[in-house]
């Protein structure tokens, strides 16, 4: 039971990761720079 639950949990987490990566890639395609990473890079570059 525990092993099955762990497998299902890991599978869901992997799927969520794939969805997040897919969304980020889609944002990169539609937008020139990802909005989540842009402020961090701009802040470091402005220094």
Secondary structure, DSSP 8 states (H G I E B T S, - for coil): -HHHHHHHHHHHHHHHHHHHHHHHHHHHHHSSS-HHHHHHHHHHHH-
